[in-house]
Amino acid sequence: AVAYDYWQERSLFYLGKMYVDQIHEGEDYDKLKKCIHVGVLDFTLFEHERYYSCFHIWEDTSREMYSDKFEIHILELPKLVKYEYPQTELLRWAQFFSAKSREEIKMLAEKDKYIHKAYDKLEEISADEEKRLEYEARQKAIRDHRHMLASGRREGIREGRKEGIKEGIKEGIKEGRQEGIREGIKEGMHDKAMEMARKMLADKFLLEKVVEYTGLTLEEVQELSRSEVTKQ
């Protein structure tokens, strides 16, 4: 799997947002509760062999904790097939998350009562066609959004390299082409976002969710929704 760009920055952003959104103007700080981020990653984030990492806010020398309000847990699933680890409850959960087949999941469920409860829940969701379709639609929207961003980056890299190896091009022409490449990528990503938004609206997603997954503005999504209604 391809690693997310700026994963640490993204996780800190959402963790910080979760923390500050707990209170509103005029409310006391004592209402702030502990916020925990759990990242189950399908890519390798750190070079060390440990598949599980836990982070807090510490003082560098004395290791005295500054605050326990922030806590970050990271599971790097690709390491499970690369290294050998002693069998623990945490490892079984990691194996459950990375399982590739129903048989593998069922085997893990038989070894742990809590994983068995999670397995039963998965079976319940699978049996409920409406929930399954809703889940698949959400996952598809997320995958499309990721693919849109990744495609834009790859196209930018390809075009940048292509332009970079050409010789004898004047600086002004070079800058103009680079600007054209950037604009083309930007327009292409916007078109893909609009296409994804149309599909999500057709699947009855809330406007706020469409905005969140596509990166479009609320005004763009509202206008698109009105135009789709008019077509019907």
Salt bridges, closest charged atoms under 4 A:
ASP5 OD2 - ARG153 NE 2.95
ASP21 OD2 - LYS17 NZ 2.97
GLU27 OE1 - HIS24 ND1 3.60
GLU71 OE1 - LYS34 NZ 2.75
GLU71 OE1 - HIS56 NE2 3.07
GLU71 OE2 - HIS73 NE2 2.52
GLU76 OE2 - LYS79 NZ 2.94
ASP112 OD2 - ARG92 NH2 3.50
ASP120 OD2 - HIS116 ND1 3.20
GLU123 OE2 - ARG102 NH1 2.23
GLU124 OE2 - LYS121 NZ 3.62
GLU129 OE2 - ARG132 NH2 2.49
GLU136 OE2 - ARG132 NH1 2.63
ASP144 OD2 - LYS140 NZ 2.90
GLU155 OE1 - ARG158 NH2 2.74
GLU159 OE2 - LYS162 NZ 3.71
GLU163 OE2 - LYS166 NZ 3.71
GLU163 OE1 - ARG177 NH1 3.76
GLU179 OE1 - ARG182 NH2 2.69
GLU195 OE2 - LYS199 NZ 3.70
GLU212 OE1 - LYS209 NZ 3.61
GLU220 OE2 - HIS190 NE2 2.84
GLU223 OE1 - ARG226 NH2 3.01
GLU228 OE2 - ARG198 NE 3.59
GLU228 OE2 - LYS231 NZ 3.49
